[in-house]
Amino acid sequence: LKRVEALRRWALTGTPMEKSPADFWSLLNWFDPKRFNGYWKFFDRFVAWEPIWPGVNLRSYSGPRNITGVKDPIGFAAEVGPYYLRRSKADSGLDLPEKLYEDVPLEMADAQAALYELVKAKTLVDLQLLDPSNEPLFIANALARLHYLTRVALDPSLLEGFNADLSDVGVKVKWLFEFAEDAEAPFVIFTHVKAFAHMLGDLLDGVGVITGDVTNVERMKVLAQFDAGELRGIVGTTDTMSESVNLQRATTAIFTDIHPSSIAMTQAEDRVHRIGSIAPVTIIRLNCLSTVDELFLARYQKKWTDRQLIEKFLKEAQ
């Protein structure tokens, strides 16, 4: 795109920033490459950060950085404002219902909590202590550990190689059972673990499933049945259901886990809260206490706060 010659350039996005003000730089460089000619100069001016490795010289540091927030938001708004026009839903004149948020803390039962601690503490988890038919689980790195911890917090049966018959399902499945049993209005359940979406589709009555491995024909069928009232809910992966689906019949959206991308979650919410919504939409986020859920939720909320701060100053600069 940067090699295409043009007299005028416009970019349209609903999500210009996810992690930090530096997310704007690529677009700004496309608009005005002479003015915005250095990414790290822009980054260091407007992004608050700290080095991953402590005790280093910041002037010469070039290692990985932990972004902590926004630096100089007033200066950022002055620099970016002339290139930026933002219209929120509230500015659009659309009479949309309210969007409400509810975070639900959950405490794992003893068996689920014990398995979580096993995965958290060991590189090689000896699942044969739980059941002789299980194979040991090798966790290669920190990313794999986060992946498995997220799965255990969702439901122990999602742990790769785990076959033991626990006395009870995971606390999130139990909560979803109770919710679905009492639910009178249409709902949508989001998860970023595909196996969990299919598991819930098998366990819950009257719901359809949409994931990346569901064919387009089947996806359209599920959406049509949901719109016609033949299904009371849809369960699906956040990645798949954050784009190109309209879910405004639902009045409740449940996130069983926090997606690594806060933008994907925001887009998923807005598949429910959109033109055609006729009742307030409740966004519920399930959070297992003392697990990676709390870490991911805190990071998600920090990103949301930083985006709101940037939006505030940019709106005042217009």
N, C-alpha and C positions, 0 to 999 in steps of 0.2 A: 504493500500500500504506500509506503514512503517513497517508492520509486515512481509512482504514478503522478504525472504532472497535472495540476489543477489550479484554477484561479481561486476557488473557494473550497473550503473543507468543513464538513459537519460530521460530528459523531453523536450517535444516540445510544444511551445506555441508562438503565434504571439503577445500576449498581457500580458507580465509578470507583468506589473505595471499599476494600475489604479489611486489610490489615493495617494500613498506614497511609499518610498523605502521599508517600512515594508511589502509590498505585496510580496516581494521576499522571505521572511523568511521561509515560509512553504516549498518551494522547496529546499532551502538551508539546512534546517533541515533534509529533506529527503535524500539529497546527503551526508551530513556530520553531523550527529547528535551530535557528540562529540564537534566539533568546534562551531556549531550553536545550542547551547543548552538552550538559554533563549530568548524568544520573546521580553520581555520588555527591556532587556539589549540592544538588537539590535535596537528596536524602539527608545529608548532614545538617542542612539548614532547617528542615521542617520535621524531622523524625527524631523523637527521643529514644535513645537506645543505650544498652549497656553490653559490654563484651561477654561472651559465653565463658571465656577463660579469664579468671580474675588476675589482678596484679600485673596488667600489661600497660604499655605506653599507648594511650588512646590516639595520639597523633600518628603513630606508625602502625596501628592495629589494622589488620585486614582479614581477620578471622570471622567466624560466624557471630552474628549479632542478635541479641534478644530485644525486640521492639517493646518499649515500655509505654509509649504514648505519643502525643502530638507536641511538637515544639513550635513556638511562635505562631499560634493560629491566626493572629491579626495580620502578621506579615504574609502568611500563606494566603489568606483571603484577598489581600491586596494584589498578590502576584497572580493568582488563579482567577479571581473574580471576573476580569474582562473577557475570559474565554468560556465562562460557565453560566448556564441558565438552568435553574432547577425549579420544577413544579411538582409539589407533593400531591398526594391524593386529596389532602385538605384544600389545596389551592385550585383543584381541578373543577370545582363546582358540582362534582358528583355527590349525590346524597347517599353515601355509603354508611352502613351500620358500624357500630363501635367494634374495635378489636381489643380483646381482653387477654391478659396473660396470667397463667397460674403455674407455679413450680411446685411439684408434688414430691416431697422427700419420702423415700422408702428405706426400710431397714431389712437387710437380707436375713433369712433364717440361718441357723447355726451351720447346717450342711453346706449351703451356698457360700456363706462367709468363709468357712474353712477352706473350701476349694479355691476361692478367690485369693486367700493368703498364700496358698501353695504356689499358685501361678505367679503371684507377685514376688515371692521370696526366692524362687529357684529357677535356674536355667534349664535343668532337667527335672521335670515333674513326674514323679513315680506314681502314675495313676493305678498301678497294680495294688497299691495299699488300699484303694477303695473297692476294687473289684479285680480278681485275677485275670479276667478276660481282656482287660485294658492294656494297651501298649503305652510305654513311657512317651512323654511329650517333650521334645527338644525345642526350646525357645532361643532362636538364634541371635536376636538383637532387641534393642529397646522398642523399635517400631512393632515388632512381632509381639512383644510383651503387652503393649497398649492394645493391640488387636485382640489378643486373647482375654485380657482383663475386661474389655468392653463386652465380649461375648459372654463371659461368666456372669457379668452384671445383668445382662439381658436374660439368660437362662443357661444353667449348667450343661444342658443337653447340646448346646452349640459348640462346646469345647471339642476340638478335633481329637478323635480317638477315644472320646469318653463315652463309655457304655453303661456305667453304673446306674442302677435304678434308685435314685434318691427318693426319700419319703414324700417329697412334695416338689411341685414345679417352682420356678424362680418367682421372686416377689413381684416382678413386673408382669409376668404372665397372670399371676393371681389377681393383681390390680386390674388388668385389662379384662379378665373374665368378669369381675364384679361390675366394672363399668359397662361392658357390653350387655350384661344381663339386665341392667336398669335403664340403658339408653333408650330414649323415646325419639330422639331426633337423629338425623343422619350424621355420620362421623367419618373421619379419615385418620388412619394410623400411619405414621412415617417411621421408617428405620433405615439406617444405612447398611444394615447387614441383611443381605438377600435371603439367606437361609432362615432368618427369623421371620421375615415377611411370609414366606411359604409355610412356616410352622404355624403362624397365627391364622393363616388362611385355612389350614386344616382343622384348627382347634375351635375357631369362632364360627358360629352359625350366621348365615345371611350376609357374608362379606365376599367381595371379589379381591383378586390379587393382581397387582401391576408391578412387575420388575423388568429388568433389562432383558431377561430371557423369555418374557411373554411376547408372543407374536403380535404384530400390529392389529391383525384381525381380532384376536382375542382381547386385546386392550380396548379396542373400540366397542366390542360387545359388553365388556365390564362397565365402561363409562355409560353406555346407553341404558343398561339395566339399572345403574345407580341413578341416573337422571329420571328414569321412569318410576322409581320407587320400588323396583323389584329387589334391590339390594339395600340393606340399611347402612352398609359401610364399605370402605375400600381400604385394604392394607397394601402398602407398597414401599419401595425404596425411595429415599429422599432424592437421589440423583435422577431417577426416572420420572418421578412425579413433580419435580420442580419446574418442568418445562412442558409446554404444548399439551397440557390437560386442563380442563375447566372443572373445578370441584366446588363451585359456589353453592350447590345444594346443601353441603355440609354446614353444620353450625359449630362443630368441634373438630379441632385438629390436634392430634396427640403425637408428640415426638418421644419415642421410647428411648432414644439416645441422642446425644448432641453430635451433629455432623461436623467433621473437621473443617468444612467451609461454612462460615456464618452466612455467606451470600446464598449458598444453596438452601439453607434453612429459611432465609427471608423470602426467597423466591417460592419455596414450597408453601409457606404461610399464605402468600398472595395468590396461589392457585385457588385457595378457599375464600379469602377476603378480597373480593373483586366485584366488578360490575355484574349485577344479578344476585348478589347477596341480599337477602331480605331480613335477616335477623342478626343480632350481634354474634360475632365469631369468637370463641374461646380457644386460645392456644395453650395446651397443657404440655409441660415438659417433665418427664419422669426422671428422678435423680436418686440413685442409690447412694446412701450416706457412706462416707469414708471409702469412696471408690474413685476411679478416673472420671466418673460422671461429674463430680464436683469440680475437678480440674478443668474439664472441657466447658462446663457451664460458666465458670468464672471467666475463662478466656473469651467465650462467646459474649458475655455481658460487657467485658472490657472493650472488645471491638465495637460493639453497638454504641457504647458511650462515646468512644472516640469519633465514630461517624457522626453522631448527633452534634458533637462539639464543632466539627468541621462544617457541618450543614448550617449551624447557627451563624457562624462568622461569615460564610459565603453568602448566606441570604441577606445579612446586614450590609454586605459589600455591594449588592446588586442595586 
